[in-house]
Amino acid sequence: MGALSITGIKPGSTSLKLTAGKITKTVPITVLSRNLLSYGPAEGNGLTATVNTDGSLHVTGTATGQWHGLSWTFPCPVQGTVKLSGTSIAGLSFNIKCLDAKGQQLGDQMDLGNSVMAIPAGTVSLFLNVISNEATPTAKDGDLRIQLESGTTAHEWMRPDNTSLRGGL
């Protein structure tokens, strides 16, 4: 028996028409984003994040201190190797931590310097962190396009499926 692989260009709903002999069947298909992240509006530690119409994060404000910022925790959507990529705002950095069922970090954090990793066994959720990396934080007003995807290659940024997850401290 053969396998069928379908790659979508644009997230959304569509259908696939299959024909075998005289039998034709239409199968509904949901195309998901390759961006595995979940995030949304957040406020805390002097920073505010809103979601732009394209799905990117708009961050404003001045962090209350170095390594302070915003975070989101969401169920881990995949296992295997993942690639983190994105655009940043000067003075802000982002990272992802893998968490076990008790909320404890597993393995190293992912950031742009350590951007390809295998999701550790036992990971149940991911923790996305956007933080100030300045000793004396300065005002920010810019957009972040952060992407986490399966595999080892970064592709063009794509809006995540979930951009309504409330974040916070």
URJO-V886401 format. One record per helix or strand of 2 or more residues. SS is the DSSP state (alpha for helix, beta for strand). FROM is the first residue (numbers start at 0). LEN is the number of residues. If there is no record, write none. Layout:
ss=SS from=FROM len=LEN
ss=SS from=FROM len=LEN
This chain:
ss=beta from=11 len=9
ss=beta from=22 len=9
ss=beta from=41 len=3
ss=beta from=46 len=5
ss=beta from=56 len=5
ss=beta from=68 len=7
ss=beta from=80 len=7
ss=beta from=91 len=8
ss=beta from=104 len=7
ss=beta from=115 len=3
ss=beta from=124 len=8
ss=beta from=139 len=11
